Amino acid sequence: MHLRDLTQFLTELSSNNNRPWFIMNKPRYDILREEFLAVVTELIAELSTFDKQVAACNPKKAMFRINRDMRFSHDKSPYKTRFSAGITPFDKRRPSAGGGSTYYFQLDGSGKLSFGAGEYLPPPPRLKAIRDNVVNDATGFAKVLKNKQLRATYGDLLFEDSLQRPPKGFDADHEHITYLKLKSFFVWTEVDLALNSPELLVPQLAYGFKDAFALVTWLRGVKEAVDEADLGAA
């Protein structure tokens, strides 16, 4: 992918975030979009070497649209200033609706590559199931937190969204209470794009996502436990 062309386009879009400019530059966008599709396609193939569940992910469905949803936003800019994709089983960007965690990454005009994995702001029933599993599988969750690869690449889970108090029904003295307060179970990091070496983009992402596989696997275990409970209730 021509990363310099991409960052240049996104930088210009940031300064000209309007429909007339975008229409005039649509041919540039179309070329970059096709190149980004090739990146996502190659990345899915790489991830499939250690995570078979994403092998059937449709790369076109994995890519997010550049158009912004402005219905409930004060910011009426019509376009996102990034290219992004979320790779999951079942082609679901909100994996809580169908199981499995998201591998997400984005490229922006500042030359940043941002990526992460896990479940970001899952709906309340799913979030409670994850919290329950933190309690019921405290040892397994502790192993995820101590995973060397995850720690080296991401440090810790993302604490961007967290409750001030313990969630209702959970012990304030639990050993993992800091994590029980989280609204997301997601790891995240940002690095500078190697603009002169675009061929390194997919390998870098694949290695980074592999380092989060312990968290992805643990979260998928939560889904299986929930499904079994539902079947028993039925």
Secondary structure as GFF3:
##gff-version 3
##sequence-region A 1 234
A	DSSP	alpha_helix	3	15	.	.	.	ID=ss1
A	DSSP	alpha_helix	19	24	.	.	.	ID=ss2
A	DSSP	alpha_helix	26	47	.	.	.	ID=ss3
A	DSSP	three_ten_helix	52	54	.	.	.	ID=ss4
A	DSSP	alpha_helix	59	62	.	.	.	ID=ss5
A	DSSP	beta_strand	82	87	.	.	.	ID=ss6
A	DSSP	three_ten_helix	89	91	.	.	.	ID=ss7
A	DSSP	three_ten_helix	95	97	.	.	.	ID=ss8
A	DSSP	beta_strand	102	108	.	.	.	ID=ss9
A	DSSP	beta_strand	112	119	.	.	.	ID=ss10
A	DSSP	alpha_helix	124	136	.	.	.	ID=ss11
A	DSSP	alpha_helix	138	146	.	.	.	ID=ss12
A	DSSP	alpha_helix	148	154	.	.	.	ID=ss13
A	DSSP	alpha_helix	177	180	.	.	.	ID=ss14
A	DSSP	beta_strand	185	192	.	.	.	ID=ss15
A	DSSP	three_ten_helix	198	200	.	.	.	ID=ss16
A	DSSP	alpha_helix	201	210	.	.	.	ID=ss17
A	DSSP	alpha_helix	213	233	.	.	.	ID=ss18
###
